[in-house]
């Protein structure tokens, strides 16, 4: 996987990304913004 760290583009192993899951509130600002932009979240 490719990731952006600051202004640097790096190759990152996908298992490292998966191991650091972040949970956000179901009706939080990020979810509402995504829905407002028309992004489908699978629900």
N, CA and C atoms as a LAMMPS dump frame, in Angstrom:
ITEM: TIMESTEP
0
ITEM: NUMBER OF ATOMS
129
ITEM: BOX BOUNDS ff ff ff
-5.0000000000000000e+02 5.0000000000000000e+02
-5.0000000000000000e+02 5.0000000000000000e+02
-5.0000000000000000e+02 5.0000000000000000e+02
ITEM: ATOMS id mol type element x y z
1 1 1 N 0.845 -1.162 0
2 1 2 C 0 0 0
3 1 3 C 0.896 1.232 0
4 2 1 N 0.395 2.284 -0.586
5 2 2 C 1.113 3.554 -0.605
6 2 3 C 0.424 4.505 0.356
7 3 1 N 1.224 5.231 1.143
8 3 2 C 0.639 6.182 2.095
9 3 3 C 1.364 7.522 1.999
10 4 1 N 0.672 8.551 2.448
11 4 2 C 1.23 9.895 2.467
12 4 3 C 1.479 10.281 3.917
13 5 1 N 2.737 10.553 4.251
14 5 2 C 3.126 10.98 5.596
15 5 3 C 3.683 12.383 5.48
16 6 1 N 2.889 13.371 5.856
17 6 2 C 3.312 14.758 5.677
18 6 3 C 3.4 15.068 4.197
19 7 1 N 4.59 15.299 3.71
20 7 2 C 4.776 15.56 2.275
21 7 3 C 5.5 14.401 1.593
22 8 1 N 5.696 13.303 2.309
23 8 2 C 6.459 12.171 1.816
24 8 3 C 5.541 10.998 1.456
25 9 1 N 5.761 10.414 0.287
26 9 2 C 5.002 9.233 -0.13
27 9 3 C 5.83 8.005 0.201
28 10 1 N 5.205 7.049 0.898
29 10 2 C 5.916 5.85 1.352
30 10 3 C 5.157 4.577 0.99
31 11 1 N 5.899 3.499 0.82
32 11 2 C 5.293 2.17 0.69
33 11 3 C 5.119 1.62 2.101
34 12 1 N 3.941 1.098 2.399
35 12 2 C 3.645 0.565 3.721
36 12 3 C 3.019 -0.809 3.562
37 13 1 N 3.441 -1.752 4.401
38 13 2 C 2.856 -3.085 4.35
39 13 3 C 1.419 -3.01 4.855
40 14 1 N 0.494 -3.637 4.118
41 14 2 C -0.934 -3.515 4.422
42 14 3 C -1.282 -4.048 5.811
43 15 1 N -0.586 -5.07 6.291
44 15 2 C -0.915 -5.627 7.61
45 15 3 C -0.658 -4.618 8.727
46 16 1 N 0.289 -3.696 8.519
47 16 2 C 0.543 -2.666 9.522
48 16 3 C -0.618 -1.685 9.614
49 17 1 N -1.234 -1.425 8.482
50 17 2 C -2.386 -0.518 8.462
51 17 3 C -3.601 -1.19 9.101
52 18 1 N -3.835 -2.43 8.755
53 18 2 C -4.988 -3.166 9.284
54 18 3 C -4.887 -3.348 10.786
55 19 1 N -3.679 -3.528 11.3
56 19 2 C -3.483 -3.758 12.734
57 19 3 C -3.831 -2.533 13.574
58 20 1 N -3.864 -1.342 12.964
59 20 2 C -4.141 -0.102 13.704
60 20 3 C -5.508 0.453 13.34
61 21 1 N -6.547 -0.298 13.581
62 21 2 C -7.883 0.18 13.252
63 21 3 C -8.282 1.315 14.18
64 22 1 N -8.939 2.293 13.603
65 22 2 C -9.463 3.408 14.384
66 22 3 C -10.976 3.4 14.239
67 23 1 N -11.665 3.532 15.334
68 23 2 C -13.117 3.539 15.316
69 23 3 C -13.624 4.967 15.473
70 24 1 N -14.655 5.283 14.729
71 24 2 C -15.257 6.612 14.816
72 24 3 C -16.729 6.451 15.155
73 25 1 N -17.329 7.452 15.782
74 25 2 C -18.749 7.369 16.129
75 25 3 C -19.617 7.216 14.878
76 26 1 N -20.628 6.358 14.969
77 26 2 C -21.508 6.058 13.848
78 26 3 C -22.164 7.306 13.263
79 27 1 N -22.561 8.221 14.102
80 27 2 C -23.193 9.461 13.637
81 27 3 C -22.303 10.671 13.876
82 28 1 N -20.996 10.468 13.892
83 28 2 C -20.053 11.561 14.118
84 28 3 C -19.92 12.463 12.902
85 29 1 N -19.143 13.516 13.06
86 29 2 C -18.949 14.5 11.998
87 29 3 C -18.35 13.89 10.732
88 30 1 N -17.369 12.99 10.888
89 30 2 C -16.739 12.388 9.711
90 30 3 C -17.727 11.565 8.892
91 31 1 N -18.568 10.82 9.577
92 31 2 C -19.566 9.993 8.885
93 31 3 C -20.6 10.882 8.197
94 32 1 N -21.054 11.902 8.879
95 32 2 C -22.046 12.801 8.289
96 32 3 C -21.471 13.537 7.075
97 33 1 N -20.218 13.941 7.154
98 33 2 C -19.574 14.604 6.018
99 33 3 C -19.463 13.655 4.837
100 34 1 N -19.04 12.419 5.096
101 34 2 C -18.924 11.428 4.024
102 34 3 C -20.274 11.186 3.351
103 35 1 N -21.309 11.024 4.157
104 35 2 C -22.649 10.813 3.589
105 35 3 C -23.108 12.029 2.791
106 36 1 N -22.791 13.222 3.281
107 36 2 C -23.151 14.439 2.579
108 36 3 C -22.469 14.557 1.209
109 37 1 N -21.289 13.947 1.102
110 37 2 C -20.565 13.941 -0.166
111 37 3 C -21.007 12.806 -1.087
112 38 1 N -21.901 11.951 -0.587
113 38 2 C -22.404 10.852 -1.392
114 38 3 C -21.574 9.587 -1.307
115 39 1 N -20.732 9.476 -0.28
116 39 2 C -19.907 8.281 -0.107
117 39 3 C -20.735 7.203 0.579
118 40 1 N -20.77 6.011 0.005
119 40 2 C -21.507 4.883 0.562
120 40 3 C -20.631 4.17 1.589
121 41 1 N -21.152 3.976 2.791
122 41 2 C -20.395 3.325 3.854
123 41 3 C -20.846 1.891 4.093
124 42 1 N -21.68 1.371 3.22
125 42 2 C -22.085 -0.03 3.296
126 42 3 C -23.192 -0.332 4.298
127 43 1 N -23.925 0.674 4.708
128 43 2 C -25.024 0.393 5.637
129 43 3 C -26.37 0.713 5.066
